[in-house]
Amino acid sequence: MTSPAPKTTPASGSAPIPLNFSAPRRGMPPKHFADLDPSEVVSALAEVGLPKFRANQISRQYYSRFNGDPATMTDLPEAQRAAVGEALFPPLMTPLRSVEADDGETRKTLWRLHDGTLLESVLMRYPNRATLCISSQAGCGMACPFCATGQGGLDRNLSVAEMVEQVRNAAAAMERGEVDGESGRLSNIVFMGMGEPLANYKRVLATLRKITAPAPEGFGISQRNVTVSTVGLAPAIRKLADERMSVRLAVSLHTPDDELRDTLVPVNNRWSVAEVLDAARYYADVSGRRVSIEYALIKDVNDHTWRADLLGKKLHRALGSKVHVNVIPLNPTPGSQW
């Protein structure tokens, strides 16, 4: 192990953005079909004069055929489709633009929500799978200085339906062959878009259940094909473990030492590296899944040999073989010192 390099201090700039765990309640959308449990759907349909069995038909249209437009649900009475739309399918998201990369195998979509808030999702097609990266919040309150979303602050939490709709739209796009020109199936979901998923815990958990429940209650995507990322909200990591799901946990660590992580990931001032790794070990033990450690390389900031050595030692001590490190090149952010 080489001697530690002198501490790298970020260049001075504007005052740091404070952590924000309390999302404003303003702007939350009206209730949507994807927000409701089966009994609530039945009640909503009864109010527009439709019998209970129609709930199952709508669920199959939505979760199996990826159809979110009651006007085209031909198994519903034509005269009542508009009423179903008004009761259960308020407009939530409008695509503003899509950008393709990797010869059409990656598509990033910018969405405008009902209140004008913006969010992004990214659909990536690989030879043996298709992965969707979804957002859980509009903006982010974790204030990481190298992250454009974190520096923009937190607008609000996303609703369950706003997260589920990202999945439905991607599944429909895959089925229609809009990515790389061939019809396919959406197989993997990663909560690695805008926001801190565990800061929107209740809604993210409900979304996880709708993503993974078998049709007609959900999309039927395997829990093992879903990843939830976090900057390290240690109590919420333990809480998620106690849900006894088998989704993968990804921890955005970015450095193994508290001194630098206090700056790179400000939530470290509340839960230290040791506390985060201890919670990650608990998650691995309960779920039986390896934990993924995300590490964005920042030149001359966290890429020292001694930090790599320290990372290996801490991960081996805390997680043993139940860990995988994912090294990520940092995408420069306009106007950022990073």
For each residue, the residues with C-beta under 8 A, 3 or more apart:
1: 305 306 309
2: 304 305 306 309
3: 306
4: 304 306
5: 8 304 306
6:
7: 259 260
8: 5 260 300 301 302
9:
10: 13 145 263 301 337 338
11: 337
12:
13: 10 337
14:
15:
16: 143 145 266
17: 143 150 151 153
18: 143
19: 141 142 143 266 267 270
20: 23 141 143 153 154
21: 141 199
22: 141
23: 20 137 141 154 155 156 157 199 200
24: 27 154 155 156
25: 28 156
26: 115 156
27: 24 113 115 117 138 155 156
28: 25 156 157 159
29: 32 90 92 113 114 115 159 161 162
30: 90 114
31: 35 36 90 161
32: 29 35 36 88 89 90 92 159 161 165
33: 36 41 58 62 68 88 89 161
34: 62 160 161 164 165 168 210
35: 31 32 159 160 161
36: 31 32 33 40 41 44 88
37: 40 41
38: 41 42 55 59 217
39: 42 43
40: 36 37 43 44
41: 33 36 37 38 44 45 55 58 59 88
42: 38 39 45 46 52 55
43: 39 40 46 47
44: 36 40 41 47 48 87 88
45: 41 42 48 50 51 52 54 55 58 84 87 88
46: 42 43 49 50 51 52
47: 43 44 87
48: 44 45 80 83 84 87
49: 46 80 83
50: 45 46 54 76 77 80 84
51: 45 46 54
52: 42 45 46 55
53: 56 57
54: 45 50 51 57 58 76
55: 38 41 42 45 52 58 59
56: 53 59 60 216
57: 53 54 60 61 73 75 76
58: 33 41 45 54 55 61 62 70 73 76 84 88
59: 38 41 55 56 62 63 215 216 217
60: 56 57 63 64 65 215 216
61: 57 58 64 65 67 73 75
62: 33 34 58 59 65 66 67 68 168
63: 59 60 66 168 210 215 216 217 218 219 220
64: 60 61 215 216
65: 60 61 62
66: 62 63 168 169 171 172 175
67: 61 62 72 73 172
68: 33 62 89 165 168 169
69: 72 73 85 89
70: 58 73 76 81 82 84 85 88 89
71: 81 82 85
72: 67 69
73: 57 58 61 67 69 70 76 81 84
74:
75: 57 61
76: 50 54 57 58 70 73 80 81 84
77: 50 80 81
78: 81
79:
80: 48 49 50 76 77 83 84
81: 70 71 73 76 77 78 84 85
82: 70 71 85 86
83: 48 49 80 86 87
84: 45 48 50 58 70 73 76 80 81 87 88 89
85: 69 70 71 81 82 88 89
86: 82 83 89 90
87: 44 45 47 48 83 84
88: 32 33 36 41 44 45 58 70 84 85
89: 32 33 68 69 70 84 85 86
90: 29 30 31 32 86 114
91: 94 114
92: 29 32 113 114 159 161 162 165
93: 111 112 113 114 162 165 166 169
94: 91 111 112
95: 98 109 110 111 112 169
96: 110 111 112 118
97: 109 110
98: 95 107 108 109 110
99: 107 108
100: 104 106 107 108
101: 105 106 107 108
102: 105 106 124
103: 180
104: 100 107 179 180 181
105: 101 102 124 125 126 179 180
106: 100 101 102 122 123 124 125
107: 98 99 100 101 104 122 123 173 178 179
108: 98 99 100 101 120 121 122 123
109: 95 97 98 120 121 122 123 169
110: 95 96 97 98 118 119 120
111: 93 94 95 96 118 119 120 121 166
112: 93 94 95 96 116 117 118
113: 27 29 92 93 116 117 118 119 138 162
114: 29 30 90 91 92 93
115: 26 27 29
116: 112 113
117: 27 112 113 138 155 156
118: 96 110 111 112 113 138
119: 110 111 113 135 138 158 162 193 194
120: 108 109 110 111 135 193 194
121: 108 109 111 132 133 134 135 166 169 170 193
122: 106 107 108 109 132 133 193
123: 106 107 108 109 130 131 132 133 170 173 174 179 186
124: 102 105 106 130 131 132 133
125: 105 106 130 174 179 180 184
126: 105 129 130 131
127:
128:
129: 126 187 188 225
130: 123 124 125 126 170 174 179 184 185 186 187 188
131: 123 124 126 187 188 189 190
132: 121 122 123 124 166 167 170 186 188 189 190
133: 121 122 123 124 190 192 193
134: 121 163 166 167 189 190 191 193
135: 119 120 121 138 158 163 166 193 194 195
136: 157 158 163 191 193 194 195 196 197 200 203 204 207
137: 23 140 141 154 155 156 157 158 194 195 196 197 199 200
138: 27 113 117 118 119 135 154 155 156 157 158 194 195
139: 149 152 153 154 155 156 194 195
140: 137 143 144 147 149 150 152 153 154 194 195 196
141: 19 20 21 22 23 137 153 154 196 199
142: 19 147 150 196 199 231 265 266 267
143: 16 17 18 19 20 140 150 151 153 266
144: 140 147 150 151 231 252 264 265 266
145: 10 16 150 151 263 264 266 336 337 338
146: 150 264 296 298 330 333 336 338
147: 140 142 144 150 151 333
148: 151 152 333 334 336
149: 139 140 152 194 195
150: 17 140 142 143 144 145 146 147
151: 17 143 144 145 147 148 333 336
152: 139 140 148 149
153: 17 20 139 140 141 143
154: 20 23 24 137 138 139 140 141 195
155: 23 24 27 117 137 138 139
156: 23 24 25 26 27 28 117 137 138 139
157: 23 28 136 137 138 195 199 200 203
158: 119 135 136 137 138 162 163 195 200 203
159: 28 29 32 35 92 162 163 203
160: 34 35 163 164 203 206 207 210
161: 29 31 32 33 34 35 92 164 165
162: 29 92 93 113 119 158 159 165 166
163: 134 135 136 158 159 160 166 167 203 204 207
164: 34 160 161 167 168 207 210 211
165: 32 34 68 92 93 161 162 168 169
166: 93 111 121 132 134 135 162 163 169 170
167: 132 134 163 164 170 171 186 189 211 219
168: 34 62 63 66 68 164 165 171 172 219
169: 66 68 93 95 109 121 165 166 172 173
170: 121 123 130 132 166 167 173 174 186
171: 66 167 168 174 175 185 186 219
172: 66 67 168 169 175 176
173: 107 123 169 170 176 178 179
174: 123 125 130 170 171 177 178 179 183 184 185 186
175: 66 171 172 183 184 185
176: 172 173 183
177: 174 180 181 182 183 184
178: 107 173 174
179: 104 105 107 123 125 130 173 174 184
180: 103 104 105 125 177 184
181: 104 177
182: 177
183: 174 175 176 177
184: 125 130 174 175 177 179 180
185: 130 171 174 175
186: 123 130 132 167 170 171 174 189 219 221
187: 129 130 131 221 225
188: 129 130 131 132 221 225 226 227
189: 131 132 134 167 186 211 221 225 226 227
190: 131 132 133 134 226 227 229 250
191: 134 136 197 204 226 227 228 229
192: 133 227 229 250
193: 119 120 121 122 133 134 135 136
194: 119 120 135 136 137 138 139 140 149
195: 135 136 137 138 139 140 149 154 157 158 199 200
196: 136 137 140 141 142 199 200 230 231 233
197: 136 137 191 200 201 204 228 229 230
198: 201 204 228 230 233 236 237 240
199: 21 23 137 141 142 157 195 196 233 236
200: 23 136 137 157 158 195 196 197 203 204
201: 197 198 204 205 236 239 240
202: 205 206
203: 136 157 158 159 160 163 200 206 207
204: 136 163 191 197 198 200 201 207 208 228
205: 201 202 208 209 240 243
206: 160 202 203 209 210
207: 136 160 163 164 203 204 210 211
208: 204 205 211 212 223 226 228 245 247
209: 205 206 212 213 218
210: 34 63 160 164 206 207 213 217 218 219
211: 164 167 189 207 208 218 219 221 226
212: 208 209 218 219 220 221 222 223 226 245 247
213: 209 210 217 218 219 220
214: 217 218 220
215: 59 60 63 64 218 219 220
216: 56 59 60 63 64
217: 38 59 63 210 213 214
218: 63 209 210 211 212 213 214 215 221
219: 63 167 168 171 186 210 211 212 213 215
220: 63 212 213 214 215
221: 186 187 188 189 211 212 218 225 226
222: 212 225 226
223: 208 212 226 245 246 247
224: 246 247 248 289
225: 129 187 188 189 221 222
226: 188 189 190 191 208 211 212 221 222 223 247 248
227: 188 189 190 191 192 247 248 249 250 292
228: 191 197 198 204 208 240 247 248 249 250
229: 190 191 192 197 250 251 252 294
230: 196 197 198 233 236 237 249 250 251 252
231: 142 144 196 251 252 265 267
232: 237 251 252 253 265 267 268 271 275 276 279
233: 196 198 199 230 236 237 267 271
234: 237 238 271 275 276 278 279
235: 238 239 271 279
236: 198 199 201 230 233 239 240
237: 198 230 232 233 234 240 241 249 251 276 279 280 282 283
238: 234 235 241 242 279 282 283
239: 201 235 236 242 243
240: 198 201 205 228 236 237 243 245 247 249 283
241: 237 238 244 279 282 283 285 286 287
242: 238 239 286
243: 205 239 240
244: 241 286 287
245: 208 212 223 240 287
246: 223 224 287 288 289
247: 208 212 223 224 226 227 228 240 287 289
248: 224 226 227 228 289 290 291 292
249: 227 228 230 237 240 280 283 284 287 289 291 292
250: 190 192 227 228 229 230 291 292 293 294 326
251: 229 230 231 232 237 276 277 280 291 292 293 294
252: 144 229 230 231 232 265 294 296
253: 232 256 261 265 273 276 293 294 295 311
254: 261 264 265 294 295 296 298 302
255: 260 261 264 265 295 302 307 311
256: 253 261 273 307 310 311 314 315
257: 260 261 273 307 310
258: 261 262 268 272 273
259: 7 262
260: 7 8 255 257 263 264 301 302 307
261: 253 254 255 256 257 258 264 265 268 273
262: 258 259 265 266 268 269
263: 10 145 260 266
264: 144 145 146 254 255 260 261 268 298 301 302
265: 142 144 231 232 252 253 254 255 261 262 268
266: 16 19 142 143 144 145 262 263 269
267: 19 142 231 232 233 270 271
268: 232 258 261 262 264 265 271 272 273 276
269: 262 266
270: 19 267
271: 232 233 234 235 267 268 275 276 279
272: 258 268 275 276
273: 253 256 257 258 261 268 276 277 314
274: 277 278 318
275: 232 234 271 272 278 279
276: 232 234 237 251 253 268 271 272 273 279 280
277: 251 273 274 280 281 314 315 318 319
278: 234 274 275 281 282 318
279: 232 234 235 237 238 241 271 275 276 282 283
280: 237 249 251 276 277 283 284 291 318 319 323
281: 277 278 284 285 291 318 319 322
282: 237 238 241 278 279 285 286
283: 237 238 240 241 249 279 280 286 287 289 291
284: 249 280 281 287 288 289 290 291 319 322 323
285: 241 281 282 288 322
286: 241 242 244 282 283
287: 241 244 245 246 247 249 283 284
288: 246 284 285
289: 224 246 247 248 249 283 284 322
290: 248 284 321 322 323 324
291: 248 249 250 251 280 281 283 284 319 322 323 324
292: 227 248 249 250 251 323 324 325 326
293: 250 251 253 311 315 323 324 325 326
294: 229 250 251 252 253 254 326 328
295: 253 254 255 302 311 325 326 327 328
296: 146 252 254 302 328 329 330
297: 302 303 327 328 329 330
298: 146 254 264 301 302 303 330 338
299: 303
300: 8 303
301: 8 10 260 264 298 338
302: 8 254 255 260 264 295 296 297 298 307
303: 297 298 299 300 307 308
304: 2 4 5 307 308
305: 1 2 308 309
306: 1 2 3 4 5 309 310
307: 255 256 257 260 302 303 304 310 311
308: 303 304 305 311 312
309: 1 2 305 306 312 313
310: 256 257 306 307 313 314
311: 253 255 256 293 295 307 308 314 315 325
312: 308 309 315 316
313: 309 310 316 317
314: 256 273 277 310 311 317 318
315: 256 277 293 311 312 318 319 323 325
316: 312 313 319 320
317: 313 314
318: 274 277 278 280 281 314 315 323
319: 277 280 281 284 291 315 316 322 323
320: 316 323
321: 290
322: 281 284 285 289 290 291 319
323: 280 284 290 291 292 293 315 318 319 320
324: 290 291 292 293
325: 292 293 295 311 315
326: 250 292 293 294 295
327: 295 297
328: 294 295 296 297
329: 296 297
330: 146 296 297 298 338
331:
332: 336 338
333: 146 147 148 151 336 338
334: 148
335:
336: 145 146 148 151 332 333
337: 10 11 13 145
338: 10 145 146 298 301 330 332 333
